Amino acid sequence: MNGNLQDQLEQGIYELGLDIPSDTVQRLLQYLELIRKWNRVYNLTSIKDPGQMLSHHILDSLSIIPYIRGSSVLDIGSGAGLPGIPLSLVFPERHFSMLDGNAKKTRFIQQAITELKLDNAESIHSRVEDYTASEGFDTVVSRAFSSLSDFVRLALPLLKESGQLLAMKGRYPTQELEDLPLGIHIEAVHRLEVPLLDSERHLVEMAREKQS
């Protein structure tokens, strides 16, 4: 892997204010290389340049680290395993389930889990509408998956009563926030500053309205 990419990743991690061990940094780079290699055949992402993959995928995923809560996390519409794989590398004590309806992408996620020796992660091939969990998740996250209202509708049945929903967005989603269904409380909308990424990023943090 290009040494320059490692320098950029380490600098990006520093700018995010994170403390990530060097062996985890190497595994993040290994994951980036897996995406680059499999992308030739599987078309996992429209981004082909490794430097852009680093900023748009890896650092973008790492930017939500301060907002992950609980021991069980579901990443819906995970695609190439984003943000689930980077988060599972950083949080070995938490369990991450990555769900996607595209069989090629879930096969890639499973291969990444195997090669990165992630025993705290699983790949699930299913449409969100068809998926049922034996028990709810502490956090359900999505990255550019759908509108906020659709995300809430699909994710809420998979969430613990006290859990949180995290939706990763580009620009501030003014209209989508206004269209949210009743019973959902917007905890916060965080503006994310992603190193090397010259685009707006926001994280919408939501939960069920507390019953009085």
Long-range contacts (C-beta under 8 A, 24 or more apart in sequence): 1-29, 1-30, 1-32, 1-33, 2-50, 5-29, 5-32, 5-50, 5-51, 5-54, 8-51, 8-54, 8-55, 8-196, 9-54, 9-58, 9-59, 11-195, 12-54, 12-55, 12-58, 12-59, 12-62, 12-195, 12-196, 13-59, 13-62, 15-193, 15-195, 16-59, 16-62, 16-63, 16-65, 16-194, 16-195, 18-62, 18-65, 18-90, 20-62, 20-90, 24-89, 24-90, 27-89, 27-116, 28-58, 28-86, 28-89, 30-115, 30-116, 31-58, 31-81, 31-85, 31-86, 31-89, 31-112, 31-116, 32-57, 32-58, 34-108, 34-111, 34-112, 34-115, 34-116, 35-80, 38-108, 38-111, 42-104, 42-105, 42-107, 42-108, 43-104, 44-79, 44-80, 44-104, 44-105, 44-108, 45-79, 45-80, 51-196, 54-196, 55-194, 55-195, 55-196, 55-197, 56-197, 57-82, 57-86, 58-86, 59-194, 59-195, 59-196, 59-197, 60-143, 60-168, 60-192, 60-194, 60-197, 60-201, 61-85, 61-86, 61-87, 61-143, 62-86, 62-87, 62-90, 63-192, 63-193, 63-194, 63-201, 63-203, 64-141, 64-166, 64-168, 64-192, 64-203, 65-90, 67-166, 67-190, 67-203, 67-205, 68-94, 68-139, 68-141, 68-166, 69-138, 69-139, 69-164, 70-94, 70-137, 70-138, 70-139, 70-160, 70-163, 70-164, 71-95, 71-138, 72-97, 72-137, 72-138, 72-139, 73-97, 73-137, 73-138, 73-139, 73-140, 73-141, 74-99, 74-133, 74-137, 74-139, 74-140, 74-141, 74-155, 74-158, 75-99, 75-141, 75-142, 75-143, 76-100, 76-128, 76-140, 76-141, 76-142, 76-145, 76-151, 76-154, 76-155, 76-158, 77-128, 77-142, 77-143, 77-144, 77-145, 77-146, 78-105, 78-106, 78-109, 78-143, 79-105, 79-143, 80-105, 80-108, 80-109, 81-108, 81-109, 81-112, 81-123, 82-143, 83-141, 83-143, 83-168, 84-109, 84-121, 84-141, 85-109, 85-112, 85-113, 85-116, 85-118, 85-121, 88-118, 88-120, 88-121, 89-116, 89-118, 91-120, 92-120, 93-120, 94-120, 95-120, 95-121, 95-122, 96-120, 96-121, 96-122, 97-121, 97-122, 97-124, 97-137, 98-122, 98-123, 98-124, 99-124, 99-126, 99-128, 99-131, 100-124, 100-125, 101-125, 101-126, 101-127, 101-128, 128-154, 128-155, 128-158, 129-154, 131-158, 132-157, 132-158, 133-158, 135-160, 136-160, 136-161, 136-163, 137-163, 138-162, 138-163, 138-164, 139-163, 139-164, 139-165, 139-166, 140-164, 140-165, 140-166, 141-165, 141-166, 141-167, 141-168, 142-166, 142-167, 142-168, 143-168, 144-168, 144-169, 144-170, 147-176, 147-179, 148-173, 148-176, 148-177, 148-179, 148-180, 148-204, 148-206, 149-176, 149-179, 149-180, 149-181, 152-180, 152-181, 152-184, 152-206, 153-181, 156-184, 156-208, 159-208, 161-208, 162-207, 163-207, 164-205, 164-206, 164-207, 165-204, 165-205, 165-206, 165-207, 166-203, 166-204, 166-205, 166-206, 167-203, 167-204, 167-206, 168-201, 168-202, 168-203, 169-201, 169-202, 169-203, 169-204, 170-199, 170-200, 170-201, 170-202, 171-200, 171-202, 172-200, 172-202, 173-202, 173-204, 177-204, 180-206, 182-209, 183-208, 183-209, 184-208, 184-209, 185-209, 185-210
